Amino acid sequence: MRWRSFLSSGAAHLVALLLTALYLVPLLYMVMVSLVPTGESTLELPGRLAWENYGAAIAASDFPLFFVNSTLVAVVASVAQILLSCMAGYALAKLPVRHGNTIMLLLIALLVLPPEIVMVPLFVISNKFPLLGGNDLFGSGGMGMLDTYAGLILPHLASALAIFLMRQFYKDLPDELGQAARVDGAGEWRIFLRIYTPLTLPAVAVVAVLTFQSTWNDFLWPLIQVRSNDMRTLQLGLSVFYQENSTQWNLLMAAVILMSIPVIAIFIFGQRFFTDGISAGAVK
């Protein structure tokens, strides 16, 4: 029995190592390519480590401007989505919302729709938004929210997945907490903000990380939305490394690694809240 247990555990660890290698090998290759001196082959180990590629990648484009644009859009979208998903999730879980089950079915149905389906309607809404970007009351004559921060943030304001996650988390919390607070004279907003929401920190952290990551890595919507260089995000800024007949792979990989640092930092920062939130919920 001990040998069987040892072999079973060893096989599981071997499979885990193989799966880990599937993720690590591309990452290590990307790091290697980012350190290849210009002019050398990216299919061989570099003769020396060209750390200057990272500085060259930043200097090759308006990297600081693109970084500010991406950061602003990702932070504002994350905060807005957290607030809206918390309020919607609380209402669907704890308040007598009419047709609440139907709304939940619609949210679940939205989860299976690819985001590309809504790109055309979103573009029309952004372009024809009244009284913005030179548009009149009927949405004609200008560009609306195209090439603006508001237009970049628009698709990320709400998410069916975020609302579903928050609703499930709120629903698992005991109703007696809210009932006791109502007996003590607390209003619904105070119950939402002071009683239930502090217990949902794990779910809030998940929504924050997922929203920031999806907004930061978004390429298709900024490609449709942006018209000027001043509004480009980091994802669009990578196009400067693509030439007509060649690609600067070493600088491109260096820029990609630099772009990955904020997402990794947000995940590490959010991981602490996972543990803190679970511990706080267990104590309370």
HELIX and SHEET records of a PDB file:
HELIX    1   1 ARG A    2  SER A   34  1                                  33    
HELIX    2   2 GLU A   52  ALA A   59  1                                   8    
HELIX    3   3 PHE A   63  LYS A   94  1                                  32    
HELIX    4   4 GLY A  100  LEU A  111  1                                  12    
HELIX    5   5 PRO A  115  VAL A  118  5                                   4    
HELIX    6   6 MET A  119  ASN A  127  1                                   9    
HELIX    7   7 TYR A  149  ILE A  153  1                                   5    
HELIX    8   8 LEU A  154  HIS A  156  5                                   3    
HELIX    9   9 ALA A  160  ASP A  172  1                                  13    
HELIX   10  10 ASP A  175  VAL A  183  1                                   9    
HELIX   11  11 GLU A  188  ARG A  190  1                                   3    
HELIX   12  12 ILE A  191  TYR A  196  3                                   6    
HELIX   13  13 THR A  197  THR A  200  5                                   4    
HELIX   14  14 LEU A  201  TRP A  216  1                                  16    
HELIX   15  15 LEU A  220  GLN A  225  1                                   6    
HELIX   16  16 ASN A  229  MET A  231  5                                   3    
HELIX   17  17 LEU A  234  GLY A  237  1                                   4    
HELIX   18  18 LEU A  238  PHE A  241  5                                   4    
HELIX   19  19 TRP A  249  VAL A  283  1                                  35    
END                                                                             
